[in-house]
Amino acid sequence: MLDINAMLLFARVVIAQSYTQAAKNTGIPKSTLSRKIAQLEKQLDVRLLQRNSRAISLTEEGRQVYERALT
C-alpha cells in the first residue's frame, strides 16, 4: 500500500522545485523529505526525480506519479 503522506510530500517537492524550498514551505526537515521520497521510490521501484547539484526534474515515471498524486 502506498504511503499517502509520501505522495503528498513528493508533490510538494515537485511544486517547490527543490527540497530546500519544500522543507521551508512544509516545516519538515529536508532530510526527512529526501528519506520519504527515497522510500516511495523504493516502494514503487522507479526513479521519480532526477537530481543534480542545482536542480531536480521529474522522470517520466515521476510525472505519472505526480499526476496521480494530484487526483
mmCIF file of the N, C-alpha and C atoms, coordinates in Angstrom:
data_MODEL
# 
_entry.id   MODEL 
# 
loop_
_atom_site.group_PDB 
_atom_site.id 
_atom_site.type_symbol 
_atom_site.label_atom_id 
_atom_site.label_alt_id 
_atom_site.label_comp_id 
_atom_site.label_asym_id 
_atom_site.label_entity_id 
_atom_site.label_seq_id 
_atom_site.pdbx_PDB_ins_code 
_atom_site.Cartn_x 
_atom_site.Cartn_y 
_atom_site.Cartn_z 
_atom_site.occupancy 
_atom_site.B_iso_or_equiv 
_atom_site.pdbx_formal_charge 
_atom_site.auth_seq_id 
_atom_site.auth_comp_id 
_atom_site.auth_asym_id 
_atom_site.auth_atom_id 
_atom_site.pdbx_PDB_model_num 
ATOM 1   N N  . MET A 1 1  ? 0.833  -1.173 0.000   1.00 0.00 ? 1  MET A N  1 
ATOM 2   C CA . MET A 1 1  ? 0.000  0.000  0.000   1.00 0.00 ? 1  MET A CA 1 
ATOM 3   C C  . MET A 1 1  ? 0.884  1.244  0.000   1.00 0.00 ? 1  MET A C  1 
ATOM 4   N N  . LEU A 1 2  ? 0.527  2.209  -0.842  1.00 0.00 ? 2  LEU A N  1 
ATOM 5   C CA . LEU A 1 2  ? 1.311  3.425  -0.953  1.00 0.00 ? 2  LEU A CA 1 
ATOM 6   C C  . LEU A 1 2  ? 1.137  4.327  0.266   1.00 0.00 ? 2  LEU A C  1 
ATOM 7   N N  . ASP A 1 3  ? 2.210  4.960  0.636   1.00 0.00 ? 3  ASP A N  1 
ATOM 8   C CA . ASP A 1 3  ? 2.193  5.921  1.732   1.00 0.00 ? 3  ASP A CA 1 
ATOM 9   C C  . ASP A 1 3  ? 1.667  7.248  1.182   1.00 0.00 ? 3  ASP A C  1 
ATOM 10  N N  . ILE A 1 4  ? 0.431  7.579  1.536   1.00 0.00 ? 4  ILE A N  1 
ATOM 11  C CA . ILE A 1 4  ? -0.215 8.787  1.013   1.00 0.00 ? 4  ILE A CA 1 
ATOM 12  C C  . ILE A 1 4  ? 0.549  10.036 1.426   1.00 0.00 ? 4  ILE A C  1 
ATOM 13  N N  . ASN A 1 5  ? 1.109  10.039 2.622   1.00 0.00 ? 5  ASN A N  1 
ATOM 14  C CA . ASN A 1 5  ? 1.888  11.197 3.076   1.00 0.00 ? 5  ASN A CA 1 
ATOM 15  C C  . ASN A 1 5  ? 3.134  11.387 2.224   1.00 0.00 ? 5  ASN A C  1 
ATOM 16  N N  . ALA A 1 6  ? 3.781  10.299 1.850   1.00 0.00 ? 6  ALA A N  1 
ATOM 17  C CA . ALA A 1 6  ? 4.961  10.388 0.995   1.00 0.00 ? 6  ALA A CA 1 
ATOM 18  C C  . ALA A 1 6  ? 4.575  10.929 -0.378  1.00 0.00 ? 6  ALA A C  1 
ATOM 19  N N  . MET A 1 7  ? 3.415  10.513 -0.875  1.00 0.00 ? 7  MET A N  1 
ATOM 20  C CA . MET A 1 7  ? 2.930  11.025 -2.166  1.00 0.00 ? 7  MET A CA 1 
ATOM 21  C C  . MET A 1 7  ? 2.711  12.538 -2.083  1.00 0.00 ? 7  MET A C  1 
ATOM 22  N N  . LEU A 1 8  ? 2.109  12.993 -0.996  1.00 0.00 ? 8  LEU A N  1 
ATOM 23  C CA . LEU A 1 8  ? 1.855  14.418 -0.828  1.00 0.00 ? 8  LEU A CA 1 
ATOM 24  C C  . LEU A 1 8  ? 3.165  15.206 -0.695  1.00 0.00 ? 8  LEU A C  1 
ATOM 25  N N  . LEU A 1 9  ? 4.110  14.651 0.036   1.00 0.00 ? 9  LEU A N  1 
ATOM 26  C CA . LEU A 1 9  ? 5.409  15.308 0.175   1.00 0.00 ? 9  LEU A CA 1 
ATOM 27  C C  . LEU A 1 9  ? 6.136  15.353 -1.164  1.00 0.00 ? 9  LEU A C  1 
ATOM 28  N N  . PHE A 1 10 ? 6.036  14.289 -1.933  1.00 0.00 ? 10 PHE A N  1 
ATOM 29  C CA . PHE A 1 10 ? 6.616  14.259 -3.267  1.00 0.00 ? 10 PHE A CA 1 
ATOM 30  C C  . PHE A 1 10 ? 6.023  15.383 -4.116  1.00 0.00 ? 10 PHE A C  1 
ATOM 31  N N  . ALA A 1 11 ? 4.707  15.533 -4.073  1.00 0.00 ? 11 ALA A N  1 
ATOM 32  C CA . ALA A 1 11 ? 4.044  16.597 -4.828  1.00 0.00 ? 11 ALA A CA 1 
ATOM 33  C C  . ALA A 1 11 ? 4.527  17.973 -4.373  1.00 0.00 ? 11 ALA A C  1 
ATOM 34  N N  . ARG A 1 12 ? 4.717  18.142 -3.068  1.00 0.00 ? 12 ARG A N  1 
ATOM 35  C CA . ARG A 1 12 ? 5.192  19.437 -2.548  1.00 0.00 ? 12 ARG A CA 1 
ATOM 36  C C  . ARG A 1 12 ? 6.606  19.749 -3.045  1.00 0.00 ? 12 ARG A C  1 
ATOM 37  N N  . VAL A 1 13 ? 7.454  18.734 -3.136  1.00 0.00 ? 13 VAL A N  1 
ATOM 38  C CA . VAL A 1 13 ? 8.808  18.934 -3.658  1.00 0.00 ? 13 VAL A CA 1 
ATOM 39  C C  . VAL A 1 13 ? 8.743  19.317 -5.136  1.00 0.00 ? 13 VAL A C  1 
ATOM 40  N N  . VAL A 1 14 ? 7.896  18.658 -5.890  1.00 0.00 ? 14 VAL A N  1 
ATOM 41  C CA . VAL A 1 14 ? 7.758  18.966 -7.314  1.00 0.00 ? 14 VAL A CA 1 
ATOM 42  C C  . VAL A 1 14 ? 7.264  20.403 -7.488  1.00 0.00 ? 14 VAL A C  1 
ATOM 43  N N  . ILE A 1 15 ? 6.254  20.787 -6.726  1.00 0.00 ? 15 ILE A N  1 
ATOM 44  C CA . ILE A 1 15 ? 5.710  22.143 -6.830  1.00 0.00 ? 15 ILE A CA 1 
ATOM 45  C C  . ILE A 1 15 ? 6.768  23.187 -6.485  1.00 0.00 ? 15 ILE A C  1 
ATOM 46  N N  . ALA A 1 16 ? 7.517  22.927 -5.415  1.00 0.00 ? 16 ALA A N  1 
ATOM 47  C CA . ALA A 1 16 ? 8.556  23.866 -4.969  1.00 0.00 ? 16 ALA A CA 1 
ATOM 48  C C  . ALA A 1 16 ? 9.788  23.828 -5.869  1.00 0.00 ? 16 ALA A C  1 
ATOM 49  N N  . GLN A 1 17 ? 9.954  22.766 -6.615  1.00 0.00 ? 17 GLN A N  1 
ATOM 50  C CA . GLN A 1 17 ? 11.097 22.534 -7.498  1.00 0.00 ? 17 GLN A CA 1 
ATOM 51  C C  . GLN A 1 17 ? 12.425 22.463 -6.760  1.00 0.00 ? 17 GLN A C  1 
ATOM 52  N N  . SER A 1 18 ? 12.349 22.178 -5.454  1.00 0.00 ? 18 SER A N  1 
ATOM 53  C CA . SER A 1 18 ? 13.569 21.949 -4.681  1.00 0.00 ? 18 SER A CA 1 
ATOM 54  C C  . SER A 1 18 ? 13.211 21.375 -3.318  1.00 0.00 ? 18 SER A C  1 
ATOM 55  N N  . TYR A 1 19 ? 14.105 20.566 -2.804  1.00 0.00 ? 19 TYR A N  1 
ATOM 56  C CA . TYR A 1 19 ? 13.907 20.015 -1.467  1.00 0.00 ? 19 TYR A CA 1 
ATOM 57  C C  . TYR A 1 19 ? 13.984 21.123 -0.427  1.00 0.00 ? 19 TYR A C  1 
ATOM 58  N N  . THR A 1 20 ? 14.916 22.049 -0.624  1.00 0.00 ? 20 THR A N  1 
ATOM 59  C CA . THR A 1 20 ? 15.103 23.123 0.348   1.00 0.00 ? 20 THR A CA 1 
ATOM 60  C C  . THR A 1 20 ? 13.853 23.988 0.464   1.00 0.00 ? 20 THR A C  1 
ATOM 61  N N  . GLN A 1 21 ? 13.295 24.384 -0.669  1.00 0.00 ? 21 GLN A N  1 
ATOM 62  C CA . GLN A 1 21 ? 12.100 25.219 -0.640  1.00 0.00 ? 21 GLN A CA 1 
ATOM 63  C C  . GLN A 1 21 ? 10.907 24.443 -0.101  1.00 0.00 ? 21 GLN A C  1 
ATOM 64  N N  . ALA A 1 22 ? 10.796 23.170 -0.461  1.00 0.00 ? 22 ALA A N  1 
ATOM 65  C CA . ALA A 1 22 ? 9.698  22.344 0.056   1.00 0.00 ? 22 ALA A CA 1 
ATOM 66  C C  . ALA A 1 22 ? 9.820  22.196 1.570   1.00 0.00 ? 22 ALA A C  1 
ATOM 67  N N  . ALA A 1 23 ? 11.037 22.068 2.067   1.00 0.00 ? 23 ALA A N  1 
ATOM 68  C CA . ALA A 1 23 ? 11.252 21.973 3.512   1.00 0.00 ? 23 ALA A CA 1 
ATOM 69  C C  . ALA A 1 23 ? 10.804 23.262 4.202   1.00 0.00 ? 23 ALA A C  1 
ATOM 70  N N  . LYS A 1 24 ? 11.127 24.392 3.604   1.00 0.00 ? 24 LYS A N  1 
ATOM 71  C CA . LYS A 1 24 ? 10.695 25.675 4.175   1.00 0.00 ? 24 LYS A CA 1 
ATOM 72  C C  . LYS A 1 24 ? 9.173  25.793 4.138   1.00 0.00 ? 24 LYS A C  1 
ATOM 73  N N  . ASN A 1 25 ? 8.565  25.389 3.034   1.00 0.00 ? 25 ASN A N  1 
ATOM 74  C CA . ASN A 1 25 ? 7.116  25.507 2.864   1.00 0.00 ? 25 ASN A CA 1 
ATOM 75  C C  . ASN A 1 25 ? 6.334  24.602 3.807   1.00 0.00 ? 25 ASN A C  1 
ATOM 76  N N  . THR A 1 26 ? 6.878  23.418 4.082   1.00 0.00 ? 26 THR A N  1 
ATOM 77  C CA . THR A 1 26 ? 6.149  22.437 4.885   1.00 0.00 ? 26 THR A CA 1 
ATOM 78  C C  . THR A 1 26 ? 6.566  22.429 6.345   1.00 0.00 ? 26 THR A C  1 
ATOM 79  N N  . GLY A 1 27 ? 7.739  22.964 6.641   1.00 0.00 ? 27 GLY A N  1 
ATOM 80  C CA . GLY A 1 27 ? 8.256  22.903 8.006   1.00 0.00 ? 27 GLY A CA 1 
ATOM 81  C C  . GLY A 1 27 ? 8.835  21.542 8.346   1.00 0.00 ? 27 GLY A C  1 
ATOM 82  N N  . ILE A 1 28 ? 9.029  20.714 7.336   1.00 0.00 ? 28 ILE A N  1 
ATOM 83  C CA . ILE A 1 28 ? 9.590  19.371 7.516   1.00 0.00 ? 28 ILE A CA 1 
ATOM 84  C C  . ILE A 1 28 ? 11.061 19.423 7.096   1.00 0.00 ? 28 ILE A C  1 
ATOM 85  N N  . PRO A 1 29 ? 11.962 18.859 7.889   1.00 0.00 ? 29 PRO A N  1 
ATOM 86  C CA . PRO A 1 29 ? 13.388 18.897 7.527   1.00 0.00 ? 29 PRO A CA 1 
ATOM 87  C C  . PRO A 1 29 ? 13.645 18.290 6.149   1.00 0.00 ? 29 PRO A C  1 
ATOM 88  N N  . LYS A 1 30 ? 14.606 18.888 5.457   1.00 0.00 ? 30 LYS A N  1 
ATOM 89  C CA . LYS A 1 30 ? 14.974 18.421 4.113   1.00 0.00 ? 30 LYS A CA 1 
ATOM 90  C C  . LYS A 1 30 ? 15.369 16.949 4.131   1.00 0.00 ? 30 LYS A C  1 
ATOM 91  N N  . SER A 1 31 ? 16.057 16.524 5.169   1.00 0.00 ? 31 SER A N  1 
ATOM 92  C CA . SER A 1 31 ? 16.482 15.122 5.263   1.00 0.00 ? 31 SER A CA 1 
ATOM 93  C C  . SER A 1 31 ? 15.275 14.191 5.351   1.00 0.00 ? 31 SER A C  1 
ATOM 94  N N  . THR A 1 32 ? 14.239 14.607 6.035   1.00 0.00 ? 32 THR A N  1 
ATOM 95  C CA . THR A 1 32 ? 13.021 13.798 6.141   1.00 0.00 ? 32 THR A CA 1 
ATOM 96  C C  . THR A 1 32 ? 12.329 13.713 4.793   1.00 0.00 ? 32 THR A C  1 
ATOM 97  N N  . LEU A 1 33 ? 12.233 14.845 4.089   1.00 0.00 ? 33 LEU A N  1 
ATOM 98  C CA . LEU A 1 33 ? 11.629 14.834 2.754   1.00 0.00 ? 33 LEU A CA 1 
ATOM 99  C C  . LEU A 1 33 ? 12.382 13.892 1.829   1.00 0.00 ? 33 LEU A C  1 
ATOM 100 N N  . SER A 1 34 ? 13.688 14.005 1.840   1.00 0.00 ? 34 SER A N  1 
ATOM 101 C CA . SER A 1 34 ? 14.519 13.170 0.985   1.00 0.00 ? 34 SER A CA 1 
ATOM 102 C C  . SER A 1 34 ? 14.338 11.686 1.317   1.00 0.00 ? 34 SER A C  1 
ATOM 103 N N  . ARG A 1 35 ? 14.326 11.368 2.601   1.00 0.00 ? 35 ARG A N  1 
ATOM 104 C CA . ARG A 1 35 ? 14.158 9.979  3.023   1.00 0.00 ? 35 ARG A CA 1 
ATOM 105 C C  . ARG A 1 35 ? 12.797 9.432  2.611   1.00 0.00 ? 35 ARG A C  1 
ATOM 106 N N  . LYS A 1 36 ? 11.733 10.225 2.803   1.00 0.00 ? 36 LYS A N  1 
ATOM 107 C CA . LYS A 1 36 ? 10.380 9.776  2.440   1.00 0.00 ? 36 LYS A CA 1 
ATOM 108 C C  . LYS A 1 36 ? 10.258 9.535  0.934   1.00 0.00 ? 36 LYS A C  1 
ATOM 109 N N  . ILE A 1 37 ? 10.848 10.406 0.137   1.00 0.00 ? 37 ILE A N  1 
ATOM 110 C CA . ILE A 1 37 ? 10.770 10.229 -1.313  1.00 0.00 ? 37 ILE A CA 1 
ATOM 111 C C  . ILE A 1 37 ? 11.616 9.043  -1.754  1.00 0.00 ? 37 ILE A C  1 
ATOM 112 N N  . ALA A 1 38 ? 12.755 8.844  -1.118  1.00 0.00 ? 38 ALA A N  1 
ATOM 113 C CA . ALA A 1 38 ? 13.576 7.662  -1.422  1.00 0.00 ? 38 ALA A CA 1 
ATOM 114 C C  . ALA A 1 38 ? 12.818 6.382  -1.085  1.00 0.00 ? 38 ALA A C  1 
ATOM 115 N N  . GLN A 1 39 ? 12.093 6.378  0.030   1.00 0.00 ? 39 GLN A N  1 
ATOM 116 C CA . GLN A 1 39 ? 11.283 5.212  0.397   1.00 0.00 ? 39 GLN A CA 1 
ATOM 117 C C  . GLN A 1 39 ? 10.170 4.986  -0.622  1.00 0.00 ? 39 GLN A C  1 
ATOM 118 N N  . LEU A 1 40 ? 9.545  6.074  -1.076  1.00 0.00 ? 40 LEU A N  1 
ATOM 119 C CA . LEU A 1 40 ? 8.493  5.971  -2.076  1.00 0.00 ? 40 LEU A CA 1 
ATOM 120 C C  . LEU A 1 40 ? 9.053  5.415  -3.385  1.00 0.00 ? 40 LEU A C  1 
ATOM 121 N N  . GLU A 1 41 ? 10.228 5.891  -3.784  1.00 0.00 ? 41 GLU A N  1 
ATOM 122 C CA . GLU A 1 41 ? 10.871 5.377  -4.997  1.00 0.00 ? 41 GLU A CA 1 
ATOM 123 C C  . GLU A 1 41 ? 11.167 3.885  -4.859  1.00 0.00 ? 41 GLU A C  1 
ATOM 124 N N  . LYS A 1 42 ? 11.631 3.488  -3.699  1.00 0.00 ? 42 LYS A N  1 
ATOM 125 C CA . LYS A 1 42 ? 11.928 2.071  -3.468  1.00 0.00 ? 42 LYS A CA 1 
ATOM 126 C C  . LYS A 1 42 ? 10.645 1.247  -3.498  1.00 0.00 ? 42 LYS A C  1 
ATOM 127 N N  . GLN A 1 43 ? 9.600  1.767  -2.878  1.00 0.00 ? 43 GLN A N  1 
ATOM 128 C CA . GLN A 1 43 ? 8.323  1.061  -2.843  1.00 0.00 ? 43 GLN A CA 1 
ATOM 129 C C  . GLN A 1 43 ? 7.748  0.894  -4.250  1.00 0.00 ? 43 GLN A C  1 
ATOM 130 N N  . LEU A 1 44 ? 7.861  1.924  -5.076  1.00 0.00 ? 44 LEU A N  1 
ATOM 131 C CA . LEU A 1 44 ? 7.338  1.877  -6.442  1.00 0.00 ? 44 LEU A CA 1 
ATOM 132 C C  . LEU A 1 44 ? 8.321  1.237  -7.415  1.00 0.00 ? 44 LEU A C  1 
ATOM 133 N N  . ASP A 1 45 ? 9.568  1.088  -6.981  1.00 0.00 ? 45 ASP A N  1 
ATOM 134 C CA . ASP A 1 45 ? 10.653 0.542  -7.803  1.00 0.00 ? 45 ASP A CA 1 
ATOM 135 C C  . ASP A 1 45 ? 10.868 1.362  -9.072  1.00 0.00 ? 45 ASP A C  1 
ATOM 136 N N  . VAL A 1 46 ? 10.819 2.692  -8.916  1.00 0.00 ? 46 VAL A N  1 
ATOM 137 C CA . VAL A 1 46 ? 11.103 3.616  -10.019 1.00 0.00 ? 46 VAL A CA 1 
ATOM 138 C C  . VAL A 1 46 ? 11.835 4.830  -9.478  1.00 0.00 ? 46 VAL A C  1 
ATOM 139 N N  . ARG A 1 47 ? 12.546 5.496  -10.337 1.00 0.00 ? 47 ARG A N  1 
ATOM 140 C CA . ARG A 1 47 ? 13.180 6.766  -10.003 1.00 0.00 ? 47 ARG A CA 1 
ATOM 141 C C  . ARG A 1 47 ? 12.173 7.860  -10.326 1.00 0.00 ? 47 ARG A C  1 
ATOM 142 N N  . LEU A 1 48 ? 11.817 8.685  -9.352  1.00 0.00 ? 48 LEU A N  1 
ATOM 143 C CA . LEU A 1 48 ? 10.813 9.727  -9.547  1.00 0.00 ? 48 LEU A CA 1 
ATOM 144 C C  . LEU A 1 48 ? 11.429 11.066 -9.929  1.00 0.00 ? 48 LEU A C  1 
ATOM 145 N N  . LEU A 1 49 ? 12.565 11.366 -9.345  1.00 0.00 ? 49 LEU A N  1 
ATOM 146 C CA . LEU A 1 49 ? 13.212 12.653 -9.576  1.00 0.00 ? 49 LEU A CA 1 
ATOM 147 C C  . LEU A 1 49 ? 14.632 12.446 -10.052 1.00 0.00 ? 49 LEU A C  1 
ATOM 148 N N  . GLN A 1 50 ? 15.019 13.251 -11.025 1.00 0.00 ? 50 GLN A N  1 
ATOM 149 C CA . GLN A 1 50 ? 16.405 13.294 -11.466 1.00 0.00 ? 50 GLN A CA 1 
ATOM 150 C C  . GLN A 1 50 ? 17.039 14.449 -10.702 1.00 0.00 ? 50 GLN A C  1 
ATOM 151 N N  . ARG A 1 51 ? 18.070 14.157 -9.946  1.00 0.00 ? 51 ARG A N  1 
ATOM 152 C CA . ARG A 1 51 ? 18.680 15.168 -9.100  1.00 0.00 ? 51 ARG A CA 1 
ATOM 153 C C  . ARG A 1 51 ? 20.086 15.511 -9.587  1.00 0.00 ? 51 ARG A C  1 
ATOM 154 N N  . ASN A 1 52 ? 20.426 16.781 -9.475  1.00 0.00 ? 52 ASN A N  1 
ATOM 155 C CA . ASN A 1 52 ? 21.818 17.186 -9.609  1.00 0.00 ? 52 ASN A CA 1 
ATOM 156 C C  . ASN A 1 52 ? 22.060 18.284 -8.586  1.00 0.00 ? 52 ASN A C  1 
ATOM 157 N N  . SER A 1 53 ? 23.220 18.843 -8.573  1.00 0.00 ? 53 SER A N  1 
ATOM 158 C CA . SER A 1 53 ? 23.550 19.806 -7.508  1.00 0.00 ? 53 SER A CA 1 
ATOM 159 C C  . SER A 1 53 ? 22.769 21.111 -7.608  1.00 0.00 ? 53 SER A C  1 
ATOM 160 N N  . ARG A 1 54 ? 22.161 21.388 -8.739  1.00 0.00 ? 54 ARG A N  1 
ATOM 161 C CA . ARG A 1 54 ? 21.471 22.663 -8.926  1.00 0.00 ? 54 ARG A CA 1 
ATOM 162 C C  . ARG A 1 54 ? 19.963 22.561 -9.065  1.00 0.00 ? 54 ARG A C  1 
ATOM 163 N N  . ALA A 1 55 ? 19.461 21.415 -9.473  1.00 0.00 ? 55 ALA A N  1 
ATOM 164 C CA . ALA A 1 55 ? 18.018 21.339 -9.744  1.00 0.00 ? 55 ALA A CA 1 
ATOM 165 C C  . ALA A 1 55 ? 17.527 19.905 -9.666  1.00 0.00 ? 55 ALA A C  1 
ATOM 166 N N  . ILE A 1 56 ? 16.222 19.788 -9.608  1.00 0.00 ? 56 ILE A N  1 
ATOM 167 C CA . ILE A 1 56 ? 15.592 18.489 -9.721  1.00 0.00 ? 56 ILE A CA 1 
ATOM 168 C C  . ILE A 1 56 ? 14.625 18.547 -10.896 1.00 0.00 ? 56 ILE A C  1 
ATOM 169 N N  . SER A 1 57 ? 14.406 17.415 -11.512 1.00 0.00 ? 57 SER A N  1 
ATOM 170 C CA . SER A 1 57 ? 13.423 17.344 -12.583 1.00 0.00 ? 57 SER A CA 1 
ATOM 171 C C  . SER A 1 57 ? 12.731 15.990 -12.490 1.00 0.00 ? 57 SER A C  1 
ATOM 172 N N  . LEU A 1 58 ? 11.517 15.958 -13.004 1.00 0.00 ? 58 LEU A N  1 
ATOM 173 C CA . LEU A 1 58 ? 10.743 14.722 -12.974 1.00 0.00 ? 58 LEU A CA 1 
ATOM 174 C C  . LEU A 1 58 ? 11.218 13.756 -14.039 1.00 0.00 ? 58 LEU A C  1 
ATOM 175 N N  . THR A 1 59 ? 11.277 12.490 -13.691 1.00 0.00 ? 59 THR A N  1 
ATOM 176 C CA . THR A 1 59 ? 11.447 11.461 -14.700 1.00 0.00 ? 59 THR A CA 1 
ATOM 177 C C  . THR A 1 59 ? 10.067 11.217 -15.315 1.00 0.00 ? 59 THR A C  1 
ATOM 178 N N  . GLU A 1 60 ? 9.990  10.447 -16.359 1.00 0.00 ? 60 GLU A N  1 
ATOM 179 C CA . GLU A 1 60 ? 8.681  10.130 -16.953 1.00 0.00 ? 60 GLU A CA 1 
ATOM 180 C C  . GLU A 1 60 ? 7.795  9.427  -15.932 1.00 0.00 ? 60 GLU A C  1 
ATOM 181 N N  . GLU A 1 61 ? 8.366  8.491  -15.186 1.00 0.00 ? 61 GLU A N  1 
ATOM 182 C CA . GLU A 1 61 ? 7.602  7.795  -14.151 1.00 0.00 ? 61 GLU A CA 1 
ATOM 183 C C  . GLU A 1 61 ? 7.178  8.772  -13.054 1.00 0.00 ? 61 GLU A C  1 
ATOM 184 N N  . GLY A 1 62 ? 8.073  9.704  -12.723 1.00 0.00 ? 62 GLY A N  1 
ATOM 185 C CA . GLY A 1 62 ? 7.772  10.712 -11.722 1.00 0.00 ? 62 GLY A CA 1 
ATOM 186 C C  . GLY A 1 62 ? 6.613  11.598 -12.139 1.00 0.00 ? 62 GLY A C  1 
ATOM 187 N N  . ARG A 1 63 ? 6.563  11.943 -13.416 1.00 0.00 ? 63 ARG A N  1 
ATOM 188 C CA . ARG A 1 63 ? 5.459  12.756 -13.930 1.00 0.00 ? 63 ARG A CA 1 
ATOM 189 C C  . ARG A 1 63 ? 4.140  12.021 -13.766 1.00 0.00 ? 63 ARG A C  1 
ATOM 190 N N  . GLN A 1 64 ? 4.145  10.728 -14.063 1.00 0.00 ? 64 GLN A N  1 
ATOM 191 C CA . GLN A 1 64 ? 2.922  9.927  -13.929 1.00 0.00 ? 64 GLN A CA 1 
ATOM 192 C C  . GLN A 1 64 ? 2.483  9.825  -12.463 1.00 0.00 ? 64 GLN A C  1 
ATOM 193 N N  . VAL A 1 65 ? 3.425  9.621  -11.571 1.00 0.00 ? 65 VAL A N  1 
ATOM 194 C CA . VAL A 1 65 ? 3.106  9.533  -10.141 1.00 0.00 ? 65 VAL A CA 1 
ATOM 195 C C  . VAL A 1 65 ? 2.617  10.888 -9.640  1.00 0.00 ? 65 VAL A C  1 
ATOM 196 N N  . TYR A 1 66 ? 3.241  11.962 -10.101 1.00 0.00 ? 66 TYR A N  1 
ATOM 197 C CA . TYR A 1 66 ? 2.820  13.309 -9.695  1.00 0.00 ? 66 TYR A CA 1 
ATOM 198 C C  . TYR A 1 66 ? 1.377  13.577 -10.128 1.00 0.00 ? 66 TYR A C  1 
ATOM 199 N N  . GLU A 1 67 ? 1.040  13.221 -11.358 1.00 0.00 ? 67 GLU A N  1 
ATOM 200 C CA . GLU A 1 67 ? -0.337 13.404 -11.837 1.00 0.00 ? 67 GLU A CA 1 
ATOM 201 C C  . GLU A 1 67 ? -1.312 12.591 -11.005 1.00 0.00 ? 67 GLU A C  1 
ATOM 202 N N  . ARG A 1 68 ? -0.911 11.395 -10.630 1.00 0.00 ? 68 ARG A N  1 
ATOM 203 C CA . ARG A 1 68 ? -1.768 10.553 -9.787  1.00 0.00 ? 68 ARG A CA 1 
ATOM 204 C C  . ARG A 1 68 ? -1.899 11.146 -8.377  1.00 0.00 ? 68 ARG A C  1 
ATOM 205 N N  . ALA A 1 69 ? -0.832 11.764 -7.879  1.00 0.00 ? 69 ALA A N  1 
ATOM 206 C CA . ALA A 1 69 ? -0.864 12.358 -6.545  1.00 0.00 ? 69 ALA A CA 1 
ATOM 207 C C  . ALA A 1 69 ? -1.813 13.554 -6.502  1.00 0.00 ? 69 ALA A C  1 
ATOM 208 N N  . LEU A 1 70 ? -1.995 14.221 -7.616  1.00 0.00 ? 70 LEU A N  1 
ATOM 209 C CA . LEU A 1 70 ? -2.859 15.391 -7.665  1.00 0.00 ? 70 LEU A CA 1 
ATOM 210 C C  . LEU A 1 70 ? -4.341 15.034 -7.711  1.00 0.00 ? 70 LEU A C  1 
ATOM 211 N N  . THR A 1 71 ? -4.655 13.803 -8.062  1.00 0.00 ? 71 THR A N  1 
ATOM 212 C CA . THR A 1 71 ? -6.064 13.417 -8.174  1.00 0.00 ? 71 THR A CA 1 
ATOM 213 C C  . THR A 1 71 ? -6.576 12.766 -6.909  1.00 0.00 ? 71 THR A C  1 
# 
